[in-house]
Amino acid sequence: MAPPVSAVQPDAQPMWHGEGVTVADVLGALGDIRYRFARAEAGDSEHLHPRNCVMTLIGIAPTEAHEVVAKRTTQAIGMQHPAQAIVIREEAPIRRRHLDAWITTDVRRPEMACAVECELITLHVRGKAADHLGALLDPLLVSGVPTYLWWLGTPPFGKRELLDALRVSDGLVVDSAQFDEPYRTFRRMASMLKVAHHRMGLADLQWSRLRPWRESIAQFFTPGDRRAFLGGISELGVDYAGDGRGNRIAASLITGWIASALGWKLRRATAGAGGVVAAMYQAGGRSVEVNFRSVPQNDRVPGEVSAVRIAGAAGGTTFRLSVMHDPPRPRDTSGSSYEWDRRRGDTERVLLTLIEIGGGEPLRHLQQLEPEDEAALLVELLSTGTHDEVYNRSLAAASDLVESI
């Protein structure tokens, strides 16, 4: 796992800075920095050590705040994985015709390997980044390693400039939880699955945040004696924060994941006042009812999922699974394990799973969630090469549902 973003020093003095420069100037300065480091490490009696690089990671930042996040995160990843890190700030306040550029370095000295110089190239460009990407990226790319675009904020889906830039990339990483106009943007993103070239992957940080939910649901059906329950699901309910249609993306992704895995076919969907959604799926010869509801919670980010409920029956046995994020804490004077220790500092990040099978006693499982770390989420996605067929199927099914409501 990559180190926490907070462990990176974002204000390190750059090794080189140029105003009104060209990409050729940046490449020349970068080559000089690399040569001086390699020469110093090798000494006068050794040959220069080859430079290791496993990927080029490019962060596209629409604002100053996004730029800070991108720089810290790419630096954190570079400390653990030898990569070329580039951050491009679009719509930057520059007065010149060309670029403003910075090159910052940080040296890592592993015990069992040669020292590695981690480099962060920051470029400020005039206007939209998509208008410049083709010209900027090609000269900077490292041959023979994958190239990933991490687009913070809202990518210009559907624009020719973005599609052209993606033709020299192996993957695009986004965060659908941060989209402007998330309803329309999510649909445009899903349409990319049909037009992007076969080599390019598409990944979503929100999908990674939903991993604990997916794991908790999948674990319920893992034991052999519960497999038949998969074919007996009749109800699926999801609670989420916010009541606008753009806040239903995460709930739709969870539904799309289950529906695509089990072969459900969407028949109809309607949305009512207050964020209520009702959908009907066909699963073989039976129907599955899906319901979303908006649950007011002041401590939740709009769109965040707070509960998932699955119920049904198979082989004459009923079942109900409930997974809840930070449910209300009951008072429990009996010392039951159901009440978690409030003295711990991060008890608000828990998932409580309740399992009811037949007439048996409910089973409870409490899972402490790891603090969210942008670098760790990004590395998790990049480790698959951003090619995840499960996500692609889930995205397509979620998009069908979002479009219907």
KEZALO-637036 format. One record per residue (C-alpha): residue number from 1; y, x negated, z negated; residue in one letter. Coordinates in Angstrom, 1 decimal, padded with zeros to 4 digits. Each point is the difference from the previous one (the first is absolute). Layout:
<bagus>
> NUM	Y	X	Z	A .
...
</bagus>
This chain:
<bagus>
> 1	000.0	000.0	000.0	M .
> 2	003.5	-001.3	000.8	A .
> 3	002.3	-000.8	-002.9	P .
> 4	002.5	002.6	-001.2	P .
> 5	003.1	000.2	002.1	V .
> 6	002.1	-000.8	-003.1	S .
> 7	-001.7	-003.4	-000.2	A .
> 8	001.9	-001.1	003.1	V .
> 9	003.4	-001.6	-000.2	Q .
> 10	002.1	001.8	002.6	P .
> 11	003.1	-002.1	-000.4	D .
> 12	-001.3	-003.4	001.0	A .
> 13	002.4	-002.1	002.0	Q .
> 14	-000.9	000.0	003.7	P .
> 15	-001.1	-003.2	001.6	M .
> 16	002.1	001.0	003.1	W .
> 17	002.6	002.6	000.9	H .
> 18	001.7	000.7	003.3	G .
> 19	002.6	002.5	001.0	E .
> 20	000.3	001.2	003.6	G .
> 21	-003.2	-001.9	001.0	V .
> 22	-002.7	000.7	002.5	T .
> 23	-003.8	000.3	-000.4	V .
> 24	-000.3	-003.5	001.5	A .
> 25	002.3	-001.3	-002.8	D .
> 26	-002.3	001.6	-002.6	V .
> 27	-003.1	-001.4	001.6	L .
> 28	001.6	-003.5	000.1	G .
> 29	000.9	000.1	-003.7	A .
> 30	-003.4	001.4	-000.9	L .
> 31	-001.8	-002.8	001.9	G .
> 32	002.2	-002.6	-001.7	D .
> 33	-000.8	001.4	-003.5	I .
> 34	-003.7	000.1	000.7	R .
> 35	-000.1	-003.5	001.3	Y .
> 36	002.0	-001.5	-003.0	R .
> 37	-002.4	001.8	-002.4	F .
> 38	-003.2	-001.1	001.8	A .
> 39	001.4	-003.6	000.3	R .
> 40	000.8	-000.2	-003.7	A .
> 41	-003.4	001.4	-001.1	E .
> 42	-001.9	-002.3	002.3	A .
> 43	001.9	-003.2	-000.9	G .
> 44	000.3	-003.0	002.3	D .
> 45	-003.8	-000.8	000.2	S .
> 46	-001.5	003.4	000.9	E .
> 47	000.1	002.4	002.9	H .
> 48	001.9	003.2	-000.4	L .
> 49	-002.1	002.8	-001.4	H .
> 50	-000.3	003.1	002.2	P .
> 51	002.0	003.0	-001.1	R .
> 52	-002.1	002.9	-001.2	N .
> 53	001.0	003.6	001.0	C .
> 54	-002.1	003.1	-000.1	V .
> 55	002.6	002.5	001.3	M .
> 56	003.6	000.8	000.8	T .
> 57	001.4	002.7	-002.2	L .
> 58	003.3	001.5	001.1	I .
> 59	002.0	002.4	-002.2	G .
> 60	002.5	002.2	001.6	I .
> 61	002.8	001.0	-002.5	A .
> 62	002.5	002.7	000.8	P .
> 63	002.1	-000.5	-003.1	T .
> 64	000.9	-002.8	-002.5	E .
> 65	-002.3	001.6	-002.6	A .
> 66	-002.9	000.0	002.5	H .
> 67	000.8	-003.6	000.8	E .
> 68	-000.3	-001.1	-003.6	V .
> 69	-003.4	001.8	-000.3	V .
> 70	-001.2	-001.5	003.3	A .
> 71	001.0	-003.5	-001.0	K .
> 72	-001.6	000.1	-003.4	R .
> 73	-003.2	001.6	001.3	T .
> 74	-000.5	-002.3	002.9	T .
> 75	000.7	-003.0	-002.2	Q .
> 76	-002.6	001.2	-002.5	A .
> 77	-002.6	000.4	002.7	I .
> 78	000.8	-003.4	001.4	G .
> 79	-000.6	-001.7	-003.3	M .
> 80	-003.6	001.1	000.1	Q .
> 81	-000.7	000.2	003.8	H .
> 82	001.4	-002.7	002.4	P .
> 83	002.1	002.2	002.3	A .
> 84	003.2	-000.1	002.0	Q .
> 85	002.3	002.5	-001.6	A .
> 86	003.0	001.5	001.8	I .
> 87	002.4	002.6	-001.2	V .
> 88	002.3	001.7	002.6	I .
> 89	003.0	001.9	-001.4	R .
> 90	001.2	002.5	002.6	E .
> 91	003.5	001.3	000.2	E .
> 92	001.1	-003.1	-001.9	A .
> 93	003.7	-000.5	-000.7	P .
> 94	000.4	-003.0	002.4	I .
> 95	003.1	-000.7	002.0	R .
> 96	-001.5	-002.3	002.6	R .
> 97	-001.8	000.6	003.2	R .
> 98	-003.3	-001.7	-001.0	H .
> 99	-001.9	-000.2	-003.3	L .
> 100	000.6	-001.0	-003.6	D .
> 101	-003.1	-001.8	-001.2	A .
> 102	-001.4	-001.5	-003.2	W .
> 103	-003.2	-002.1	-000.6	I .
> 104	-001.2	-000.1	-003.6	T .
> 105	-003.1	-002.0	-001.1	T .
> 106	-002.2	-000.2	-003.0	D .
> 107	-002.8	-002.6	-000.4	V .
> 108	-003.4	000.9	-001.5	R .
> 109	-002.3	-002.8	-001.1	R .
> 110	-003.6	001.3	-000.5	P .
> 111	-002.3	-002.2	-002.1	E .
> 112	-002.7	-000.2	002.7	M .
> 113	002.1	000.0	003.2	A .
> 114	003.0	-001.5	001.6	C .
> 115	003.4	001.2	-000.8	A .
> 116	001.3	002.9	001.9	V .
> 117	003.7	000.8	000.8	E .
> 118	000.7	003.7	000.0	C .
> 119	002.8	000.9	002.4	E .
> 120	002.1	003.1	000.1	L .
> 121	002.2	000.5	003.1	I .
> 122	002.7	002.6	-000.5	T .
> 123	001.9	001.3	003.1	L .
> 124	003.0	002.3	000.0	H .
> 125	000.4	001.8	003.3	V .
> 126	002.7	002.3	001.4	R .
> 127	-001.1	003.6	000.7	G .
> 128	-003.5	001.5	-000.2	K .
> 129	-002.8	-002.5	-000.5	A .
> 130	-002.2	001.7	002.6	A .
> 131	002.6	-000.9	002.6	D .
> 132	-000.5	-003.7	-000.7	H .
> 133	-003.7	-000.3	-001.0	L .
> 134	-001.4	-001.0	003.4	G .
> 135	002.4	-002.9	000.4	A .
> 136	-000.2	-001.0	-003.7	L .
> 137	-003.7	000.1	-000.6	L .
> 138	-001.5	-001.7	003.0	D .
> 139	001.4	-003.5	-000.6	P .
> 140	-000.7	000.2	-003.8	L .
> 141	-003.6	001.0	000.1	L .
> 142	-002.8	-002.4	-001.0	V .
> 143	-002.7	-000.3	002.6	S .
> 144	-003.5	001.0	-000.9	G .
> 145	000.8	002.0	-003.2	V .
> 146	000.6	003.7	-000.4	P .
> 147	003.6	001.4	-000.2	T .
> 148	000.8	002.9	-002.2	Y .
> 149	003.2	002.1	-000.1	L .
> 150	000.9	001.5	-003.4	W .
> 151	002.7	002.6	000.7	W .
> 152	001.9	001.0	-003.1	L .
> 153	001.7	003.4	000.0	G .
> 154	-000.5	002.1	003.2	T .
> 155	-001.2	-001.7	003.2	P .
> 156	001.3	001.3	003.3	P .
> 157	-003.2	001.7	001.0	F .
> 158	000.0	001.1	003.7	G .
> 159	002.6	-002.6	001.0	K .
> 160	-000.9	-002.2	002.9	R .
> 161	001.4	-003.1	-001.7	E .
> 162	-002.4	000.4	-002.9	L .
> 163	-003.0	000.5	002.2	L .
> 164	000.9	-003.1	002.0	D .
> 165	000.3	-002.0	-003.2	A .
> 166	-003.4	001.3	-001.2	L .
> 167	-001.7	-001.3	003.1	R .
> 168	000.3	-003.6	-001.4	V .
> 169	-001.0	001.2	-003.5	S .
> 170	-003.5	000.6	-001.5	D .
> 171	001.1	002.6	-002.5	G .
> 172	002.9	002.1	-001.3	L .
> 173	000.3	000.7	-003.7	V .
> 174	002.2	002.9	-001.3	V .
> 175	000.5	002.0	-003.1	D .
> 176	000.0	003.7	000.8	S .
> 177	001.3	000.7	-003.5	A .
> 178	003.3	-001.6	001.0	Q .
> 179	000.6	001.8	003.3	F .
> 180	003.3	001.7	000.7	D .
> 181	-000.9	003.5	001.3	E .
> 182	-003.6	-000.6	-001.0	P .
> 183	-001.4	003.2	001.7	Y .
> 184	001.2	-001.0	003.5	R .
> 185	-000.5	-003.7	-000.5	T .
> 186	-003.5	000.4	-001.2	F .
> 187	-000.9	002.0	003.0	R .
> 188	001.5	-002.6	002.3	R .
> 189	-001.9	-002.7	-001.8	M .
> 190	-003.3	001.9	000.5	A .
> 191	000.7	000.3	003.7	S .
> 192	000.0	-003.8	000.2	M .
> 193	-003.8	000.0	-000.3	L .
> 194	-000.1	001.4	003.5	K .
> 195	002.5	-002.3	001.7	V .
> 196	-000.3	-003.4	-001.8	A .
> 197	-002.1	-002.7	001.6	H .
> 198	-003.6	-000.3	-001.2	H .
> 199	000.6	-003.3	-001.8	R .
> 200	002.8	001.3	-002.2	M .
> 201	-000.8	001.3	-003.5	G .
> 202	002.1	002.5	-002.0	L .
> 203	000.1	-000.1	-003.8	A .
> 204	001.8	002.0	-002.7	D .
> 205	000.9	-001.2	-003.5	L .
> 206	-000.3	003.6	-001.2	Q .
> 207	-003.6	000.0	001.1	W .
> 208	-000.6	-003.0	-002.3	S .
> 209	001.7	001.8	-002.9	R .
> 210	-002.5	002.9	000.5	L .
> 211	-003.0	-002.3	-000.4	R .
> 212	-000.6	000.8	-003.7	P .
> 213	000.0	003.7	000.9	W .
> 214	-002.4	-000.6	002.9	R .
> 215	-002.3	-002.1	-002.2	E .
> 216	-000.1	002.5	-002.8	S .
> 217	-000.9	002.8	002.4	I .
> 218	-002.6	-002.0	001.8	A .
> 219	-001.6	-001.2	-003.2	Q .
> 220	-000.7	003.6	-001.1	F .
> 221	-002.2	000.5	003.1	F .
> 222	-001.7	-003.4	-000.1	T .
> 223	-003.1	000.8	-002.2	P .
> 224	-002.9	001.2	002.1	G .
> 225	-000.3	003.3	-001.9	D .
> 226	003.6	000.9	000.9	R .
> 227	-000.1	-000.7	003.7	R .
> 228	-000.8	003.6	000.8	A .
> 229	003.4	001.0	-001.6	F .
> 230	001.7	-001.5	003.0	L .
> 231	-001.3	002.8	002.1	G .
> 232	000.9	002.6	-002.6	G .
> 233	003.7	-000.6	-000.4	I .
> 234	001.9	003.3	000.2	S .
> 235	003.4	-000.8	-001.5	E .
> 236	002.4	-002.9	000.1	L .
> 237	003.3	000.0	-001.9	G .
> 238	002.7	-002.7	-000.1	V .
> 239	003.1	000.0	-002.3	D .
> 240	003.0	-002.1	001.1	Y .
> 241	003.6	-000.6	-001.0	A .
> 242	002.8	001.6	002.1	G .
> 243	-000.1	003.2	002.0	D .
> 244	001.2	-001.1	003.5	G .
> 245	-002.4	-000.4	002.9	R .
> 246	000.7	-003.7	000.1	G .
> 247	-001.4	-000.4	-003.5	N .
> 248	-003.5	001.1	001.1	R .
> 249	-001.0	-003.2	001.8	I .
> 250	-002.1	-001.5	-002.8	A .
> 251	-001.7	003.3	-000.6	A .
> 252	-000.7	000.4	003.7	S .
> 253	-001.4	-003.6	000.2	L .
> 254	-002.5	000.8	-002.9	I .
> 255	-001.0	003.3	001.7	T .
> 256	-000.3	-001.8	003.4	G .
> 257	-002.2	-002.6	-001.5	W .
> 258	-002.4	002.6	-001.4	I .
> 259	000.1	002.3	003.0	A .
> 260	-000.6	-002.8	002.6	S .
> 261	-002.8	-001.5	-002.1	A .
> 262	-001.8	003.3	-000.4	L .
> 263	000.7	001.4	003.5	G .
> 264	002.2	002.9	-001.1	W .
> 265	002.0	001.7	002.8	K .
> 266	003.5	001.4	-000.7	L .
> 267	000.2	003.7	000.8	R .
> 268	003.4	001.1	-001.3	R .
> 269	002.6	-001.1	-002.5	A .
> 270	003.1	001.6	-001.4	T .
> 271	002.8	-001.1	-002.3	A .
> 272	001.8	002.2	-002.5	G .
> 273	003.0	-000.2	-002.3	A .
> 274	000.0	-002.6	-002.7	G .
> 275	-002.1	-002.5	001.8	G .
> 276	-003.2	002.0	000.0	V .
> 277	-002.4	-000.7	002.9	V .
> 278	-003.2	001.9	000.9	A .
> 279	-002.4	-001.3	002.7	A .
> 280	-003.4	001.1	001.1	M .
> 281	-002.6	-002.4	001.4	Y .
> 282	-003.3	000.7	001.6	Q .
> 283	-003.0	-002.1	-001.2	A .
> 284	-003.1	001.0	001.9	G .
> 285	-000.7	003.6	-000.8	G .
> 286	002.3	000.2	-003.0	R .
> 287	003.7	-000.1	-000.8	S .
> 288	001.9	-002.4	-002.2	V .
> 289	003.3	001.1	-001.6	E .
> 290	002.7	-002.7	-000.5	V .
> 291	003.1	000.6	-002.1	N .
> 292	003.0	-002.2	-000.7	F .
> 293	002.5	000.8	-002.7	R .
> 294	003.2	-001.6	-001.1	S .
> 295	000.0	-000.7	-003.7	V .
> 296	003.4	-000.9	-001.5	P .
> 297	-000.2	-003.4	-001.8	Q .
> 298	003.2	-001.9	-000.7	N .
> 299	-001.7	-003.3	-000.3	D .
> 300	-001.7	000.2	003.5	R .
> 301	001.2	-001.4	003.3	V .
> 302	000.3	002.8	002.6	P .
> 303	-003.3	000.3	001.9	G .
> 304	-002.0	-001.7	-002.8	E .
> 305	-003.4	001.6	-000.6	V .
> 306	-000.6	001.1	-003.6	S .
> 307	-003.4	001.7	000.2	A .
> 308	-003.0	000.7	002.3	V .
> 309	-002.6	002.7	-000.6	R .
> 310	-003.2	000.5	001.8	I .
> 311	-002.5	002.9	-000.7	A .
> 312	-003.0	001.6	001.6	G .
> 313	-003.7	000.6	-000.4	A .
> 314	-003.3	-001.4	001.5	A .
> 315	-003.6	000.7	-000.8	G .
> 316	001.0	002.7	-002.5	G .
> 317	002.1	-002.4	-002.0	T .
> 318	003.8	000.3	-000.3	T .
> 319	002.2	-003.0	-000.3	F .
> 320	003.7	-000.8	-000.6	R .
> 321	001.8	-003.4	000.2	L .
> 322	003.5	-000.5	-001.2	S .
> 323	001.9	-003.3	000.3	V .
> 324	003.4	-000.1	-001.7	M .
> 325	002.7	-002.6	-000.1	H .
> 326	001.5	-000.4	-003.5	D .
> 327	-001.0	003.5	-001.3	P .
> 328	001.6	001.4	-003.1	P .
> 329	-001.3	-001.8	-003.1	R .
> 330	-001.7	002.3	-002.5	P .
> 331	000.1	-000.6	-003.7	R .
> 332	-003.5	-000.9	-001.1	D .
> 333	-000.6	-000.6	-003.7	T .
> 334	-003.8	-000.4	000.5	S .
> 335	000.3	-003.5	001.5	G .
> 336	-001.4	001.1	003.4	S .
> 337	000.3	-002.5	002.8	S .
> 338	001.8	002.7	002.0	Y .
> 339	003.3	-001.0	-001.7	E .
> 340	000.9	-003.5	001.2	W .
> 341	001.8	-002.5	-002.1	D .
> 342	003.8	000.8	000.2	R .
> 343	000.8	-003.4	-001.5	R .
> 344	-000.7	-001.7	003.4	R .
> 345	003.1	-000.6	002.0	G .
> 346	-001.1	001.4	003.4	D .
> 347	-002.0	003.1	-000.9	T .
> 348	002.0	002.2	002.4	E .
> 349	-002.1	-001.5	002.9	R .
> 350	-003.4	001.6	-000.5	V .
> 351	-002.4	002.2	001.9	L .
> 352	-002.0	002.5	-002.0	L .
> 353	-003.1	001.3	001.7	T .
> 354	-001.7	003.2	-001.3	L .
> 355	-003.5	000.9	001.3	I .
> 356	-001.6	003.4	-000.5	E .
> 357	-003.5	000.6	001.4	I .
> 358	-001.7	003.3	-000.7	G .
> 359	000.3	001.1	-003.6	G .
> 360	-000.1	-003.5	-001.4	G .
> 361	002.6	-001.6	-002.2	E .
> 362	003.0	-001.4	002.0	P .
> 363	-000.1	-003.8	000.6	L .
> 364	003.2	-001.9	-000.3	R .
> 365	000.9	-003.4	001.4	H .
> 366	003.3	-001.8	-000.6	L .
> 367	001.2	-002.7	002.4	Q .
> 368	002.9	-002.3	-000.7	Q .
> 369	001.9	-000.7	003.3	L .
> 370	001.3	-003.4	000.8	E .
> 371	003.8	-000.3	000.3	P .
> 372	001.0	000.4	003.7	E .
> 373	000.8	-003.4	001.6	D .
> 374	001.4	000.1	003.5	E .
> 375	-001.5	-003.4	000.9	A .
> 376	-003.5	001.0	-001.2	A .
> 377	000.1	003.3	002.0	L .
> 378	001.1	-001.9	003.1	L .
> 379	-002.7	-002.6	-000.4	V .
> 380	-002.6	002.7	-000.4	E .
> 381	001.0	001.5	003.3	L .
> 382	000.3	-003.3	001.8	L .
> 383	-003.5	-001.0	-001.2	S .
> 384	-001.5	002.6	002.3	T .
> 385	002.1	-001.1	002.9	G .
> 386	001.8	003.4	-000.2	T .
> 387	-003.0	001.4	002.0	H .
> 388	-001.4	002.8	-002.2	D .
> 389	-001.8	002.7	001.9	E .
> 390	-000.3	002.1	-003.2	V .
> 391	003.8	000.0	-000.3	Y .
> 392	000.4	000.7	003.7	N .
> 393	-002.2	003.1	-000.2	R .
> 394	001.7	001.1	-003.2	S .
> 395	003.4	-000.4	001.5	L .
> 396	-000.9	002.0	003.1	A .
> 397	-001.4	002.8	-002.2	A .
> 398	003.0	-000.1	-002.3	A .
> 399	002.4	000.2	003.0	S .
> 400	-001.8	003.1	001.2	D .
> 401	000.5	001.6	-003.4	L .
> 402	003.6	-001.0	-000.3	V .
> 403	000.8	001.3	003.5	E .
> 404	-001.6	003.3	-000.8	S .
> 405	002.2	000.6	-003.1	I .
</bagus>
